[in-house]
């Protein structure tokens, strides 16, 4: 039996047209922000969020007043989640050591980690207030020692969401703006009359936010391409349909274009999961969103072997891959292309999304083939420096360097080396001939 699709998602051609439409909208919008600054940002906020305060930036008094609306239990939960994220980010940071090595007598090579000097953290929240995204971007930047952290989130039901603002503030944001969508990302990267531009953009978002980050890359750094969420459940007959269906719809509720796929070797599990999804969609409060994602982007893929399931997973390189089989460690050993991996039925994607401590800003649209997710290292630049401390080393390296420069025809390069050989060595090297 070959790999069989029992349910297909929207054709690639339709997805490509959606992407083209998004690109055009984003390009026009970013150009408008660059040309008109704050005025364009305010018009966009009014148009898309019906929100136009005197200032989009919250004052310290605003922040304290908003945070006072968060219940004690919610505040405790936010602090618990941030502690888990900070703990893991700190452990990652501690693993990234500066190094200094003397590769030969008198030649010292070093690399050191320097925090990015300013970062803009986008925290989605127009449809669902993504409290956890503040932990992932803001708190992690704080652990890295970024000296200027600004955070943007859209209004929720017409006003700042207290839990999101609390998470941003507790995470370490120095500036907080109630601003969403392309206008937020554009303002942070391009800058306006009232918002200084940043060096790096991070955080997930919808298709328009992801495309804006893509178009702004180069002008600023970005963490990765983190568009609409994707989830894949790899399962055999060791688990049941209720678990598979719940885990698929739990991520499909993110938005109308969130791919969710079941990859299984069990025909009975595949059929039962489809039936269970139909049942759950009748009672799920977020079914209006999840049902559209499942209709347009859901897939059921039947394989004959675990090797075929691995093949499908590697080809699709989904953001979240949940493995519930009789050989989870085998998948861990052999999988190479994914955003984050969740092993065993006790684990689920929501753990990673909200509280367990790993970062939930992850690669989508096959970006897992060449990058992992947001982590402490995204905020730290790895810089090298070199130092030669003896005449002998300067002469030896200069002689090799001169000859290698002349091999490529770079006479001026060679003379940089020759000058050191003349100054610090015993041989006279005429200009432009290369050290002999």
N, C-alpha and C positions, 0 to 999 in steps of 0.2 A: 504494500500500500504506500502510495506517495503522500506527501504532505497535502492535506485537503482542507480547504476553507469551507466550513459549514455556514459561516456568516462573514460577508465582506463589508469593509468600510467604504467610505466615499472614494470614488476613483481618483487616482493621482492627478489626472487632468483637471478635475474640479478643484482639488486642493491647490494646484498651481495657479489657477485663475484667482482663487481667494487670496493667495499670497501676492499676486501681481496687483490686485486692487488695494491691498493693505500697503504695499510699497509706495504706491502713488499717493495715497492719502498722507502717509507719514512724511514723504519728501516735501510735499507742499506745506504741511504744517510746520516742519522744522525751519523751512525757509522763511515763513512768516514770523516765527519767534525770533530768528536772527535779525530780521529787518525791523521789527517793531517792538521787541523786548517785552516789557511788562504789560503794555497795552494788549498785545496779542495773547499773552498768557491769561490775562483777566478775561478777555472775550471767550477764550476756549473754556475756561473754568465755568463761566456763566452758561455757555452753550451746552456743555456735556454734564456738568454737575449741578447746574442752577445754584452756583455758590460764588459769591463775590464780596468777601469781607473787606474791611478797611485795609487789613494786612493779612497776607496768607501765612506769614510767620507768626508763630505763637510766642508771646512774651513769657517770661518766667512766671508771672502771676496767672496768665492764661493756663499754663501747664499745670500749676498746682490746683487751680480751680477745677480743671477737667479731671485730673487724677483723683480728686476727692469724691468723684462719682463712682469710682471703682469699689466694689464690695471688698471686704477684708478677705473673704475666701478667694475671690478672683485674683486679688493682689498676691496672696500667698502662692497661688498656682503659677502666676507669671514669674515670680521670683524663683520658684523651684525649677521651672523650665529653663530660665536663663542661667541658673547655676549649672545645669547639666551641659548646656551649650558652651558656657565659659570653661568648664572643666576640660572638655574634650579639645576645645580650641587652644587652651593653655598647654595641654599635653602635646598637641601638634607643634606649637611654637617651640616648646622645649626640645623637640627633636631636630629643629632646624638650627644647627650650630654654625657660628662663624668658624672659618678654618684659616690657619696660617701654616704654610709648609715651606721648608727650605728644600727646593727640588734638586739643587746642587749647591756646592759651597758658594755663598755670596748672592744667591738668587732666591728671593723670597716672594711667594705668590700667596695672595689672600683673597677670600671672598667674605663679604659681610652682608647682613640683611638690614635694609633701611625701610621703615614704613613709608607707604605712599603718603603724601603730605595732605591730601584732602580727598574725601570720598563722598559720593552721593548715594544714599541708600533708598531704593524705591520699595515701599511696602504696600502691596495691593490692598484694597479695602472697599471699593465701591459696591460690590455685590455681597462679599463676605469680608468682615474685618479680619485681616490676616495678622493677628497678634504675633503668631510664631515667626513670621517673616522679619519682624523687628529684631528678635533674638538672633536670627541667623546672620543678618547683615550688620546691624548696629553693634551688638554685643561682641561679635567676632572682630570687627574693626577696632573696637575699644581694647580688646585683649592684645591686638597687634600693635597698639600704640599710635594709631593714626591721630595726628594732632587736630584735624578739623573733620568732624563727621556731621554731615547734614542729612536729614531724613525727610522724605515726602510721602504722604499718604492722602488719598482722596477723602472727601467727607463721606460719612455714612448716614443715610437718611437726613441729609442736609446739615450735618454738624460734625465736628471732630469726634471720632470714636474714642471714648475714655480709655478702654483697655489697650488700644493700639498706641495712643499717646503715652500712656504709662510705660509700656514696654519700650518705646523709643527712648524715653527719658531715663529709665532705669538702665537701659542698655548702654547709655553714654553719649547720646546725640548732643551735639553742641548747638545745632539749629534745627528746629522742627517746623515744617511747612505743611499746611493742610491743602494739598494740591495733588492732583492725580493725572494719569494718562500721559499722552505725548507731551503735554504742556509741562508736566513735572520733570520728565526726563530731559526734555529739551532745555528747560530753564537751568537745570543743574549742570548740564554739559556745556551749553553755549554761553550761559550767563545773561543777566538782564541788568537793568539799572539798580535793582535791589538785591540781586542774588549773585554772589561771586561764583564763577565757574569752578568746577572740581576737576581733579585729575583722573578719577576713576568712578565708573558707575557700576553698582551692583544691585542685585535683587530680581525676583521673578516678576512676571506680569502677563497681561493678555497679549494677543498677537500684535497689537499696535505698539505696546511698550517694548516688546522683544524686537520688533522691526526698527523702532527708533534707536535702540541701543546698537543694533547692527549698523545702521547708517552713520551713527556718531562715532563708531570705533575708528581709531586713528587720531581723531581730534581729542578724544579721551580714551582711556583704557576701559574695558568692560570685563566683568567676571567671566561670562560665557553666554551662549545663546540659551536663554531660559524662557521658553514660550509656554503655551498651554500644556498642562500636565499630561503625562502619559503613564499608563500602568500596564504591566503584563503579569499575569499569573501563570506560572508553569506548575502543572499539577498532574499527578497520576491518581490511581484509585486508592491512595492512602488517605485522601481527604474527601469531603462531601461537597455537594452542590451549594448548600447554604453558605459555607465559608467562601467558596469561589465567587459566588454572586455578590455577596456582601463586600468582598474586597475589590471587585471590579466597580460596583456602583459607588463605593465609598470615594473613589477618585473621579469617576465620571461626573459627579455633582459639581466639580470645580467650575465647569463652563460648558458652553454649547459645542466646543470643538476639542474635547479632551479624549484622546484615543485610549481605549481599554481593550485588552486582548486576553483571551484564555488560550493557552497552548497546552494540549493534553494528549496523552496516549490512550485515554479511556473514552470510548464512544458514549457509554452510558453517562459518564460524568458530564460530557459536553452537552448532551441532550437535557439532562437534569438541570444543569446550570442555566441554560436558556429558559427553561420553565420557571426556575426560581427567580431569575431576573424579572420575568413578566409579573410574577407574584409580588415581588418587592416594590416594583415601580407603581403598583396600585396603592401602596401605603407609605412610601418614602416621602417625607415632607418636601424634599428637594427634587422630586420626580420631574417637575417641569424642565429643569436643567438636565438632569441625569438622563432622562429618556431621549432627549435630542442628541446628546453625545453618544449614547449607546446606539441609537438608530443610524447615525451618520458615521460614527467612528469606531463602533464596537466590532470586534472580530472573534470568531471561534475557529481555532485551527487544530485539526486533528492530525496527530503524527503516529507513526508506527513504533518508533523507538525513542529513547531518551536522547540519543545522538541527534535525531531529527529535531527534537525540541530545542536542543542547544543550537543547532543550525539556524532555526527561525529566530531565536533570541539574538544571536550574533548579527544576523542580517538587519534586524529592526533596531537594535541598540536603543531600547526604550529607557526612559528616565528612571522609572521604578520597575524593578523586576523582583517579584515575590516567588520564591521557590518552595513548593510543598510536595516533596516526593520521598521515595525510599532511598534516595542517594543525594541529599542536599550538598554534602561536602564535595561530591564529584562535580556538581555544577560550579561550586565555588572555585575549584581548582581549574576548571576549563573555560569559564566565562571570562571574556576580555572586554566586551563592549556593552556598557550600561552606565546609568547614572549612579544608582545606589542599589544594593542587593539586600534582600530581606529573606532570611533563611528559616524555614520551618513554620509550622502552623501557629506557634506561640507568638511569632513575630508578625507585624503588619506595617503597612506603609504609614499609617497614621502615627505610629510610634516615632518614626523618623520625621514626619511632618511637624509634630508638635512638641515632643518632650524628651526623647531619649538622649539627645545630645549631638548626634551627627547633623550635618547641615542639610537643609531641605532645598536649597537652591541648586538645582541639578541640570545637566545638559539634556536638551530635547532635540527632536528632529535629527537623530543619528549623530549628534555632536559627541555622544559618549564614545565614539570611535577614536576621538583625538583629545578629549579632555575629560577630567573628572569634574566634580561640583565645586561650589564655593567652599573655600577653607582658609585657614589663617594665612597660608602661603600666597593667596591672591592679593593680600594687603601688604606683603613684604617684597621689596625688590631686591634681587640678588646682584650685588655689585662686586666687581673684582678690582684689585689694585696690585701693582707689581713694584718691587724695589730691588735694585742691585746695590750691594754694599761693599764689594771689593773691586780693585782694579783688574784682578785676574778674571773675574766673572764678566765684567763689562767688556773686556777684550775678547774673551772666548765667544760670548753671545753675539758681540758685534761682528766678529769674523763670519760666523755662520749666517747671521742676519743679512750682512752685506751681500754675500754670494747668492742667497735665496732671493733677495730683491732684484739683483741683476738677472737672475734666471727668468724673472717675470718682466724685465725691461724697465723697472722702476729705479731710475738713476738717483732721483731725489731721495727716495726711501733709503737706498744704499748709502748715500752720503750721511744720513742721520747715524747709521751704524759706523761708518768710516770715521766720523768725527770722534766718536768715543774710543775707537781703536787707537787713533792718533793721540788723543789726550791721555788715555789710561794704559796704553800698551807700549811696546818697544819698537813696533814696526811703523814705518812711514807709509801711509796709503794715499796715493794721489787721488784727487777728486774724480769720481765717476768711474773708477776702474774696478771697484769691488775689492774687498779684502781677500788676500790670497791665502 
